[in-house]
Amino acid sequence: MNCFDNYKAIKEEIFNLNAISNVIVVTKNRSFDTILPIIQNGHLHFGENKVQEAKEKWSAFLVNNKNIQLHLIGKLQSNKAKDAFVLFDFIHTLDNEKLAKKFSDLEFNSKRKIKYFIQINIGDEIQKNGINQSLAREFVNFCKSDLKLNIIGLMCIPPMNLDPRPLFEQMLKLKINNNLSELSMGMSSDYKEALHYGSTYLRIGSAIFK
C-alpha cells in the first residue's frame, strides 16, 4: 500500500473503533509531493518537528490554503518562537516559563492567537522534554491566568520500553483535574491504546509513510 492507502486504512480503523480524534499527519522529512494526495483528500491537520523545515515546506502553500492546521510537535527553542508563532496554529510542546512568556509577549502585540498543549514528562525521563506531572497544575494556571494563553490540553511521549496504557491513564486524570479539553498522545506504535484513554489528537507519521 502507498501512503494514501495507509492513511485511509488508519482513518477507517479509528472510525470502526467509534473513536473521535483528530489525526495529525506527521510530515517531517517528507517531500510536499508525498503529502499532496492526503491534502487533496481534504485532510487539514499536519505536524512538523522543526520550525525551519516547516517554514521551507509550507509557507508558500499556506498563503492560499489557510484552512490547513499546522502543528508543531517537536522541541522548540525560545529563539524560534517568533517564527513558530507566525507559522503554526498549534504548539504541542510548551514546557517552560521562558517560552510561555515569549508567546505571551508575541500575542500581546498581535491579533493572532494560537492553541497550546503543555508537554508532560509522563515517564520522568531525564533526557526527555516536558514538565513533571506534579507541576502541571501550577504551570497550567500560570499560562492561563497570568499569561492569558489559550491552553487547550496536555501532550506526552511515553518511554519506548514501557506499556503506555498506565501513563495514558495518568494523562487522562491530569487533563480532567486541570479542566482541560484535549489530549495530544498516541503515535504510530500506540495510537490504538491512546484512543482508549481519550486522546483527541493522534500524531501519526511512520505508520502512514512506511
C-alpha positions, -999 to +999 in steps of 0.1 A: +000+000+000+011+036-006+010+064+020-025+074+009-038+039+013-022+037+047-038+070+057-072+058+046-068+025+065-059+043+097-088+067+094-112+037+088-097+019+118-104+049+141-139+051+128-145+014+134-134+019+170-161+045+174-134+070+184-134+107+179-099+120+175-080+143+151-052+126+132-022+148+128-003+135+098+033+139+108+052+151+077+088+157+090+114+147+064+086+142+038+085+160+005+055+181-004+047+159-033+044+129-010+019+148+012-002+162-015-026+132-021-036+134+016-041+172+013-062+167-018-084+142+001-094+171+024-072+164+054-064+195+074-041+186+103-003+182+097+026+181+121+062+191+119+091+188+143+113+216+132+104+252+125+128+258+097+118+227+078+081+236+082+088+271+070+105+259+039+079+233+031+046+250+040+049+288+039+041+293+002+013+268+002-004+283+033-008+317+016-037+303-004-047+274+018-055+290+052-077+261+062-047+239+068-039+235+105-002+232+112+010+216+145+045+220+160+052+187+177+089+189+183+111+207+209+110+245+205+138+268+215+127+303+226+147+320+198+125+302+173+092+312+190+086+342+167+088+321+135+067+294+151+041+319+162+036+331+126+035+296+110+018+272+134-018+270+146-010+246+175+021+243+197+022+209+214+055+213+233+051+242+257+071+232+287+088+262+304+082+297+317+106+314+293+089+300+263+054+307+277+063+343+284+077+347+249+045+336+233+025+358+257+046+388+245+040+378+209+003+376+214+001+409+232+013+427+201-008+407+176-044+398+168-032+362+162-040+337+189-028+301+187-036+269+207-012+253+231-006+220+247+016+217+277+041+188+274+042+165+304+073+143+310+050+115+320+078+089+323+100+111+344+128+106+318+159+128+324+166+130+287+131+140+276+114+174+275+083+183+294+074+193+329+069+169+358+033+160+363+034+172+399+040+207+385+012+205+359-015+224+378+008+253+388+021+257+352-013+254+336-026+281+359+004+303+353-001+301+315-038+305+315-043+331+343-011+351+343-002+350+307-037+346+291-025+318+268-051+295+252-040+263+269-063+236+254-047+204+266-017+182+276+008+163+255+031+134+262+056+110+247+057+078+268+090+059+272+095+034+244+102+005+267+071+008+289+035-002+285+019+032+276-015+024+290-009+033+327+008+065+315-021+074+292-044+069+321-024+093+342-026+118+314-063+115+313-066+122+350-043+152+347-065+166+319-096+162+340-080+176+371-069+207+352-102+213+335-087+209+300-105+195+270-077+180+248-051+153+249-023+150+224-010+115+228-006+084+207+018+079+178+022+052+151+031+025+177+005+032+203-024+053+189-049+025+195-041+024+232-042+062+233-077+062+219-089+041+248-078+069+272-094+098+255-067+111+231-082+138+209-051+144+188-030+115+174+004+122+160+009+096+132+038+096+107+057+063+102+025+042+100+014+063+071+047+069+053+061+034+057 
